[in-house]
């Protein structure tokens, strides 16, 4: 299971994107981040977040 948690990246936010599909997690998290926080991450940056989490 792949999971990105908004709170892990410095936001006071309970949003979590999790799935077995990395593309789905990246798309969901990036949509949330752009719409709610005004920050658009590149696909490569989000892949690095996922890789670093292990």
DSSP file (Angstrom, degrees, kcal/mol; ACC not computed):
  #  RESIDUE AA STRUCTURE BP1 BP2  ACC     N-H-->O    O-->H-N    N-H-->O    O-->H-N    TCO  KAPPA ALPHA  PHI   PSI    X-CA   Y-CA   Z-CA
    1    1 A X              0   0    0      0, 0.0     2,-0.4     0, 0.0    19,-0.2   0.000 360.0 360.0 360.0 130.6    0.0    0.0    0.0
    2    2 A X  E     -A   19   0A   0     17,-2.9    17,-2.0     2,-0.0     2,-0.4  -0.844 360.0-179.1-101.2 136.9    1.3    3.4   -1.0
    3    3 A X  E     -A   18   0A   0     -2,-0.4     2,-0.5    15,-0.2    15,-0.2  -0.992  19.6-171.2-144.5 132.5    0.3    6.4    1.2
    4    4 A X  E     -A   17   0A   0     13,-2.6    13,-2.7    -2,-0.4     2,-0.5  -0.994  12.8-163.6-119.1 127.7    1.0   10.1    1.2
    5    5 A X  E >   -A   16   0A   0     -2,-0.5     3,-1.4    11,-0.2     4,-0.4  -0.952  15.2-147.3-115.6 120.7   -0.2   12.0    4.3
    6    6 A X  G > >S+     0   0    0      9,-2.4     3,-2.0    -2,-0.5     5,-1.2   0.874  98.0  59.9 -54.6 -42.5   -0.5   15.8    4.0
    7    7 A X  G > 5S+     0   0    0      6,-0.6     3,-1.4     8,-0.4    -1,-0.3   0.794  94.0  65.9 -58.4 -29.8    0.5   16.3    7.6
    8    8 A X  G < 5S+     0   0    0     -3,-1.4    -1,-0.3     1,-0.3    -2,-0.2   0.662  99.4  53.5 -66.5 -15.5    3.9   14.6    6.9
    9    9 A X  G < 5S-     0   0    0     -3,-2.0    -1,-0.3    -4,-0.4    -2,-0.2   0.030 129.5 -85.8-114.1  25.8    4.8   17.4    4.6
   10   10 A X  T < 5S+     0   0    0     -3,-1.4     2,-0.4     1,-0.3    -3,-0.2   0.516  86.2 125.6  93.0   7.1    4.2   20.3    7.1
   11   11 A X      < -     0   0    0     -5,-1.2     2,-1.7     2,-0.1    -1,-0.3  -0.779  62.6-132.2-101.7 144.5    0.5   21.0    6.6
   12   12 A X  S    S+     0   0    0     -2,-0.4     2,-0.3     2,-0.0    -5,-0.1  -0.619  71.7 118.0 -86.5  75.8   -2.0   21.1    9.4
   13   13 A X        -     0   0    0     -2,-1.7    -6,-0.6     2,-0.1    -2,-0.1  -0.998  61.8-148.3-150.3 139.7   -4.3   18.9    7.3
   14   14 A X        +     0   0    0     -2,-0.3     2,-0.1    -8,-0.1    -2,-0.0   0.280  52.1 133.8 -95.7  10.1   -5.8   15.4    7.7
   15   15 A X        -     0   0    0    -10,-0.1    -9,-2.4    14,-0.0    -8,-0.4  -0.390  29.7-179.2 -66.9 136.0   -5.8   14.5    4.0
   16   16 A X  E     -A    5   0A   0    -11,-0.2     2,-0.5   -10,-0.1   -11,-0.2  -0.999  13.9-164.8-135.3 131.9   -4.4   11.0    3.1
   17   17 A X  E     +A    4   0A   0    -13,-2.7   -13,-2.6    -2,-0.4     2,-0.4  -0.979  22.2 163.3-114.4 122.9   -4.1    9.4   -0.3
   18   18 A X  E     +A    3   0A   0     -2,-0.5     2,-0.3   -15,-0.2   -15,-0.2  -1.000   7.4 124.3-144.4 141.0   -3.5    5.7   -0.2
   19   19 A X  E     -A    2   0A   0    -17,-2.0   -17,-2.9    -2,-0.4    -2,-0.0  -0.953  62.6-105.3-173.1 172.8   -3.8    2.9   -2.8
   20   20 A X  S    S+     0   0    0     -2,-0.3     2,-0.7   -19,-0.2   -17,-0.1   0.555 100.2  82.0 -86.8 -10.2   -1.8    0.1   -4.4
   21   21 A X     >  -     0   0    0      1,-0.2     4,-1.9   -19,-0.1     3,-0.3  -0.868  65.5-159.8-102.1 112.9   -1.5    2.2   -7.6
   22   22 A X  H  > S+     0   0    0     -2,-0.7     4,-2.5     1,-0.2     5,-0.2   0.863  92.1  55.2 -60.5 -38.3    1.3    4.8   -7.4
   23   23 A X  H  > S+     0   0    0      1,-0.2     4,-2.5     2,-0.2    -1,-0.2   0.896 107.4  49.9 -62.8 -40.3   -0.2    6.9  -10.2
   24   24 A X  H  > S+     0   0    0     -3,-0.3     4,-2.7     2,-0.2     5,-0.2   0.922 111.7  47.7 -64.4 -44.5   -3.5    7.2   -8.4
   25   25 A X  H  X S+     0   0    0     -4,-1.9     4,-2.7     2,-0.2     5,-0.3   0.928 113.3  47.9 -63.2 -45.7   -1.8    8.3   -5.1
   26   26 A X  H  X S+     0   0    0     -4,-2.5     4,-2.6     2,-0.2     5,-0.2   0.928 113.9  46.7 -61.5 -46.1    0.3   10.9   -7.0
   27   27 A X  H  X S+     0   0    0     -4,-2.5     4,-2.3    -5,-0.2    -2,-0.2   0.932 114.7  46.1 -63.4 -46.9   -2.7   12.2   -8.9
   28   28 A X  H  X S+     0   0    0     -4,-2.7     4,-2.3     2,-0.2    -2,-0.2   0.926 115.6  45.7 -62.1 -45.8   -5.0   12.4   -5.8
   29   29 A X  H  X S+     0   0    0     -4,-2.7     4,-3.0    -5,-0.2     5,-0.2   0.923 113.6  48.6 -66.4 -42.9   -2.3   14.0   -3.6
   30   30 A X  H  X S+     0   0    0     -4,-2.6     4,-2.4    -5,-0.3     5,-0.2   0.893 111.1  50.4 -65.8 -39.1   -1.3   16.5   -6.2
   31   31 A X  H  X S+     0   0    0     -4,-2.3     4,-2.5    -5,-0.2     5,-0.3   0.943 114.1  45.2 -61.7 -47.6   -4.9   17.5   -6.9
   32   32 A X  H  X>S+     0   0    0     -4,-2.3     4,-3.2    -5,-0.2     5,-0.6   0.949 113.8  48.8 -60.0 -50.6   -5.5   18.0   -3.2
   33   33 A X  I  X>S+     0   0    0     -4,-3.0     6,-1.7     1,-0.2     4,-1.6   0.889 114.3  45.6 -60.0 -41.9   -2.2   19.9   -2.7
   34   34 A X  I  X5S+     0   0    0     -4,-2.4     4,-0.8     4,-0.2    -1,-0.2   0.939 119.8  38.9 -66.8 -48.0   -2.9   22.2   -5.6
   35   35 A X  I  <5S+     0   0    0     -4,-2.5    -2,-0.2    -5,-0.2    -3,-0.2   0.880 127.5  30.8 -73.2 -39.3   -6.6   22.9   -4.7
   36   36 A X  I  <5S+     0   0    0     -4,-3.2    -3,-0.2    -5,-0.3    -2,-0.2   0.816 134.8  21.6 -92.0 -32.9   -6.2   23.2   -0.9
   37   37 A X  I  <<S-     0   0    0     -4,-1.6    -3,-0.2    -5,-0.6    -2,-0.1   0.494  93.8-122.4-117.5  -7.1   -2.7   24.5   -0.4
   38   38 A X  S  <<S+     0   0    0     -4,-0.8     2,-0.5    -5,-0.6    -4,-0.2   0.739  71.8 123.3  71.6  22.8   -1.9   26.2   -3.7
   39   39 A X        -     0   0    0     -6,-1.7     2,-0.6    -9,-0.1    -1,-0.2  -0.970  43.9-163.9-121.5 121.5    1.2   24.1   -4.1
   40   40 A X        -     0   0    0     -2,-0.5     2,-0.3    -6,-0.1   -10,-0.1  -0.914   9.8-160.4-106.1 118.8    1.7   21.9   -7.3
   41   41 A X        -     0   0    0     -2,-0.6     2,-0.1   -11,-0.1    -7,-0.1  -0.672  20.1-115.9 -93.3 149.1    4.3   19.2   -7.0
   42   42 A X     >  -     0   0    0     -2,-0.3     4,-2.1     1,-0.1     5,-0.2  -0.454  26.8-114.1 -75.6 158.5    5.9   17.6  -10.0
   43   43 A X  H  > S+     0   0    0      1,-0.2     4,-2.2     2,-0.2     5,-0.2   0.887 118.7  54.6 -58.4 -39.4    5.4   13.9  -10.5
   44   44 A X  H  > S+     0   0    0      2,-0.2     4,-1.9     1,-0.2    -1,-0.2   0.888 105.8  51.3 -64.0 -40.1    9.1   13.4   -9.8
   45   45 A X  H  > S+     0   0    0      1,-0.2     4,-1.9     2,-0.2    -1,-0.2   0.918 110.9  47.8 -64.5 -42.9    8.9   15.2   -6.5
   46   46 A X  H  X S+     0   0    0     -4,-2.1     4,-2.1     1,-0.2    -1,-0.2   0.866 108.4  55.0 -67.4 -34.7    6.0   13.1   -5.3
   47   47 A X  H  X S+     0   0    0     -4,-2.2     4,-2.7     1,-0.2    -1,-0.2   0.898 106.7  51.8 -62.3 -39.0    7.8    9.9   -6.4
   48   48 A X  H  X S+     0   0    0     -4,-1.9     4,-2.6     2,-0.2    -2,-0.2   0.889 106.5  53.4 -64.7 -38.7   10.8   11.0   -4.2
   49   49 A X  H  X S+     0   0    0     -4,-1.9     4,-1.4     2,-0.2    -1,-0.2   0.933 112.4  45.0 -57.7 -45.8    8.4   11.5   -1.3
   50   50 A X  H  X S+     0   0    0     -4,-2.1     4,-0.9     1,-0.2    -2,-0.2   0.919 113.3  49.0 -66.4 -45.1    7.1    7.9   -1.8
   51   51 A X  H >< S+     0   0    0     -4,-2.7     3,-0.8     1,-0.2    -1,-0.2   0.910 109.5  52.4 -62.2 -43.7   10.7    6.4   -2.2
   52   52 A X  H 3< S+     0   0    0     -4,-2.6    -1,-0.2     1,-0.3    -2,-0.2   0.809 103.5  57.5 -65.0 -30.4   12.0    8.2    0.9
   53   53 A X  H 3<        0   0    0     -4,-1.4    -1,-0.3    -5,-0.2    -2,-0.2   0.753 360.0 360.0 -72.3 -21.9    9.1    6.8    3.0
   54   54 A X    <<        0   0    0     -4,-0.9    -3,-0.1    -3,-0.8    -2,-0.1   0.451 360.0 360.0  87.6 360.0   10.2    3.3    2.0
